[in-house]
Amino acid sequence: MRHVTVLAIPRALGTSITLPVEMLNAADTIMRMQSPIHTKLEIEIASIDGNPIEITGGIEIRPHKKLDAIQKTDLVMIPALWGNPKPVIRRYPFIIEWIKAQHENGALICATGTGCCFLAETGLLDNKPATTHWYYFKQFKKNYPKVKLETKRFITSTDNLFCAGRINSITNLMIHFIEQFYCQDVARQIERHFAHEIKQSYESIFYSFDEQSVHHDEAIIQAQQWMLRNYPNEFKLQTVADQFDMSLRTFNRRFKLATGNTPIAYLQKIRIGTAKDLLRESNLDIAEISVKVGFNDPGYFASLFKQRVSLSPREYRKLVRAKLFSVTRP
């Protein structure tokens, strides 16, 4: 049985606690509907002493148990805090030691906003990329000079340590975790139900995501940025390789090594993601959207879209505009 621990900390922002729980519960429900023998995911909210705590807005959270009662977990969710997190960190040093122990035991650790400071306090982020809420960038740099703060990224990931700079980014990370815990099909269903509610640029999410951006090949980072700027245009990969003084073979090899994806797969993800935004936000017809995202053949665009999203462009538009959520527990 997989186990998830959501930390309940005073002054936490409620959404950073409830949204992961809602998404994971929905995914687990879908999985059990598809496979009755599936073992239910155990999700527990834990506070330092097991007593109810008051979070931002005067809302009371009733934890399931004390933090030290949880010896082993698979995923730890650290919420965002309102205001300066330092006083809360000083007040609860046990949380820091507990996080370190869970990471050592193989748990994924995910922190949001200023909650990333708890992760930085452990020392696990030293010499590794991280992000936090933009308002706290300056103080974060001062407090944690060994951490490589990525101010242009909403999400960072390294060594099972995940940072989400803002609450909206939790949605993208949870879809990633759900795919790991369950399967791609369940993750896609959850994405349809939740992700379209988050009004943000697909490009900014995509470029921030771990496997696409957390690497140190500067030439490939620049190539990714070039492709993000030029995806609406028709171009050959040889053109991109030439831009950065590489042979096509070297470019393909370095790109795959750095990002985990081929250049073509990366470009298609950008184009399909932008098409999803246009289907949701605009009244352009399918052929117009196809051209705007770099596909001159609407038929090929529709085929690739369905392959990636499991819905046709028309079906996707209908779904996200209706904003239906019909999952019920069996």
C-alpha positions in Angstrom: 0.0 0.0 0.0 1.3 3.4 -0.9 1.3 6.1 1.7 1.1 9.9 1.4 1.8 12.3 4.3 0.4 15.9 4.1 2.0 18.1 6.7 -0.4 20.4 8.6 1.6 23.4 9.8 0.3 26.6 11.5 -0.2 29.5 9.0 -0.3 27.1 6.0 -2.4 28.1 3.0 -5.3 25.7 2.9 -5.3 25.0 -0.8 -1.7 23.6 -0.6 -3.1 21.0 1.8 -6.5 20.2 0.3 -5.7 20.3 -3.4 -3.2 17.4 -3.3 -5.6 15.4 -1.2 -8.5 16.0 -3.6 -6.4 15.1 -6.6 -5.0 11.9 -5.1 -8.4 10.8 -3.8 -9.9 11.3 -7.2 -7.1 9.3 -8.9 -7.5 6.5 -6.4 -11.2 6.4 -7.0 -10.8 6.2 -10.7 -8.2 3.4 -10.3 -10.4 1.4 -8.0 -13.3 1.8 -10.5 -11.1 0.4 -13.2 -9.4 -2.3 -11.1 -11.5 -3.4 -8.0 -8.5 -5.3 -6.7 -6.4 -2.1 -6.5 -5.2 -1.4 -2.9 -6.5 1.9 -1.7 -4.0 4.7 -1.3 -3.5 5.8 2.3 -3.4 9.6 2.7 -2.8 11.0 6.1 -2.7 14.6 7.3 -0.2 14.9 10.2 0.7 17.7 12.6 3.6 17.9 15.0 1.4 16.8 18.0 -1.6 15.3 16.3 -3.9 18.1 17.6 -6.1 20.4 15.4 -4.3 23.4 14.0 -5.4 26.7 12.7 -4.2 27.6 9.2 -4.6 30.9 7.2 -8.1 32.3 7.2 -9.0 30.9 10.6 -9.7 27.4 9.2 -9.2 24.5 11.5 -7.5 21.4 10.2 -8.0 18.1 12.1 -5.0 15.8 11.5 -5.2 12.1 11.4 -2.2 11.6 13.6 1.1 12.9 15.1 4.0 13.3 12.7 6.3 11.0 14.7 3.8 8.2 14.5 4.5 8.0 10.7 7.7 6.0 10.3 7.5 5.3 6.6 5.8 7.2 3.8 6.1 7.3 0.0 5.3 11.0 -0.6 5.5 14.0 1.7 3.6 17.2 0.9 4.9 20.4 2.6 2.4 23.2 2.3 2.9 26.9 1.5 2.9 29.3 4.5 1.6 32.8 4.7 4.3 35.3 5.5 7.8 34.7 6.8 8.2 30.9 7.4 11.3 31.3 9.6 9.5 31.6 13.0 7.5 28.4 12.2 10.7 26.6 11.1 12.4 27.6 14.4 9.4 26.4 16.4 9.3 23.0 14.9 12.9 21.6 14.3 11.5 18.0 14.5 9.8 18.5 11.1 13.3 19.1 9.5 14.7 15.9 11.0 11.6 14.0 10.0 11.8 15.2 6.4 15.5 14.2 6.2 14.7 10.7 7.6 11.9 10.1 5.1 14.0 11.2 2.2 16.7 8.8 3.3 14.1 6.1 3.3 13.3 6.8 -0.3 10.3 9.1 0.0 9.5 11.8 -2.6 9.4 15.2 -0.9 7.3 18.0 -2.4 7.2 21.5 -1.0 5.2 24.5 -2.2 5.9 28.2 -2.0 7.6 29.3 1.2 7.2 25.7 2.4 10.3 25.1 0.3 12.3 26.7 3.1 11.6 23.6 5.2 13.3 21.6 2.5 16.2 24.0 2.3 16.7 23.8 6.0 17.4 20.1 5.8 20.5 20.8 3.7 19.2 18.3 1.1 18.9 21.1 -1.5 22.5 22.3 -1.1 24.1 22.7 -4.6 20.8 21.6 -6.2 18.1 23.6 -8.0 15.1 24.9 -6.1 12.4 27.5 -6.3 10.0 29.3 -3.9 7.4 32.0 -4.0 8.6 35.0 -6.0 8.1 37.4 -3.0 10.6 35.4 -1.0 13.4 35.1 -3.6 15.7 37.7 -2.0 15.3 36.3 1.6 15.7 32.7 0.3 19.0 33.6 -1.4 20.2 35.2 1.8 19.1 32.3 4.1 20.2 29.5 1.8 23.2 30.6 -0.3 24.2 27.0 -1.1 20.9 26.3 -2.9 20.7 27.1 -6.6 17.6 29.2 -6.6 15.9 29.1 -10.0 13.9 32.3 -10.2 12.5 31.7 -13.7 11.1 28.3 -12.9 7.8 27.4 -11.3 8.9 23.8 -10.7 12.2 22.2 -9.9 13.1 18.5 -9.3 16.2 16.7 -8.3 17.0 13.6 -6.3 13.3 13.0 -5.3 13.1 16.7 -4.1 10.3 18.8 -5.7 9.7 22.5 -5.3 6.6 24.3 -6.6 7.0 28.1 -6.6 3.3 28.7 -6.5 0.1 26.8 -5.5 -1.1 26.5 -9.1 2.0 24.5 -9.9 0.9 21.8 -7.5 -1.6 20.6 -10.1 1.2 19.8 -12.6 3.3 18.0 -10.0 0.4 16.0 -8.7 -0.4 14.8 -12.2 3.3 13.7 -12.4 3.0 11.8 -9.1 -0.3 10.2 -10.1 1.3 8.9 -13.3 4.1 7.4 -11.2 1.7 5.9 -8.6 -1.0 4.7 -11.0 -0.7 4.9 -14.8 -0.7 7.4 -17.7 -4.4 6.9 -18.3 -5.4 7.8 -14.8 -3.1 10.8 -14.9 -4.7 12.0 -18.1 -8.2 11.7 -16.6 -7.2 13.7 -13.6 -5.6 16.3 -15.8 -8.8 16.7 -17.7 -10.8 17.3 -14.5 -8.3 19.5 -12.7 -5.6 21.0 -14.9 -7.8 23.1 -17.2 -9.0 25.1 -14.2 -5.5 26.5 -13.8 -5.2 29.6 -16.0 -1.5 29.7 -16.8 0.7 29.4 -19.9 1.5 25.9 -20.9 4.9 27.1 -22.1 5.8 28.3 -18.6 4.7 25.1 -17.0 6.4 22.9 -19.6 9.7 24.7 -19.5 9.7 24.5 -15.7 9.2 20.8 -15.5 12.0 18.6 -14.2 12.8 16.3 -17.1 12.7 19.1 -19.6 14.6 21.9 -17.9 16.7 20.8 -14.9 20.0 20.1 -16.6 23.2 21.9 -17.2 23.8 21.8 -20.9 23.6 25.5 -21.7 23.5 25.1 -25.4 20.4 22.8 -25.1 18.7 25.2 -22.7 19.2 27.9 -25.3 17.9 25.5 -28.0 14.8 24.8 -25.9 14.2 28.6 -25.5 14.6 29.0 -29.3 12.0 26.3 -29.9 9.6 27.9 -27.4 9.9 31.2 -29.3 9.6 29.6 -32.8 7.2 26.7 -32.4 4.4 28.4 -34.5 6.8 28.4 -37.5 7.7 25.5 -39.8 11.3 24.7 -39.4 13.7 21.7 -39.7 15.7 20.4 -36.8 18.8 21.0 -38.8 18.0 24.7 -38.6 18.0 24.5 -34.8 21.3 22.5 -34.8 22.9 25.1 -37.1 21.8 27.9 -34.7 24.0 26.3 -32.0 26.9 25.1 -34.2 26.1 21.4 -33.9 25.6 18.6 -36.4 22.1 17.2 -36.4 23.3 13.9 -34.9 25.1 15.7 -32.1 22.1 17.9 -31.4 19.7 15.0 -31.2 22.1 13.1 -28.9 22.7 16.0 -26.5 19.1 17.0 -26.5 17.9 13.5 -25.5 20.7 13.2 -22.9 19.9 16.5 -21.3 16.0 16.4 -21.4 15.1 12.8 -21.7 13.1 13.6 -24.8 13.9 13.9 -28.5 13.7 17.4 -30.0 10.7 16.3 -32.0 8.8 15.0 -28.9 9.7 18.3 -27.1 8.4 20.4 -29.9 5.2 18.4 -30.2 4.5 18.8 -26.5 4.9 22.5 -26.8 2.5 22.7 -29.8 -0.1 20.3 -28.4 0.0 22.1 -25.0 -0.5 25.5 -26.7 -3.3 24.0 -28.8 -5.0 23.0 -25.5 -4.9 26.6 -24.3 -6.4 27.9 -27.6 -9.1 25.3 -27.5 -10.0 26.3 -24.0 -9.6 30.1 -24.3 -10.4 31.0 -27.9 -13.2 30.5 -30.5 -10.8 29.7 -33.3 -11.8 26.6 -35.4 -9.6 23.5 -35.4 -7.9 24.3 -38.7 -6.9 27.8 -37.5 -5.5 26.4 -34.2 -3.6 23.8 -36.2 -1.8 26.5 -38.2 -1.2 28.7 -35.2 0.7 26.0 -33.4 2.8 25.0 -36.3 0.8 22.3 -38.1 -0.1 23.0 -41.7 -2.0 19.7 -41.9 -5.2 19.9 -39.7 -5.7 16.1 -40.1 -2.2 15.3 -38.8 -2.7 17.8 -36.0 -6.0 16.2 -34.9 -4.4 12.7 -35.1 -1.4 13.7 -33.0 -3.6 15.6 -30.5 -5.8 12.5 -29.9 -2.7 10.4 -29.5 -1.3 12.7 -26.8 -4.6 13.7 -25.0 -6.8 10.7 -25.7 -9.5 13.1 -27.0 -10.0 14.7 -30.3 -9.5 18.5 -30.3 -13.3 19.0 -30.5 -14.0 16.6 -27.7 -11.3 18.3 -25.5 -12.8 21.7 -26.2 -16.3 20.5 -25.2 -14.9 18.9 -22.0 -12.9 21.8 -20.7 -15.6 24.4 -21.5 -18.3 22.3 -19.7 -15.9 21.9 -16.7 -17.6 18.7 -15.7 -16.4 16.5 -12.9 -18.5 13.4 -12.5 -16.3 10.9 -10.6 -18.2 9.3 -7.7 -17.1 6.8 -5.2 -18.3 3.3 -5.9 
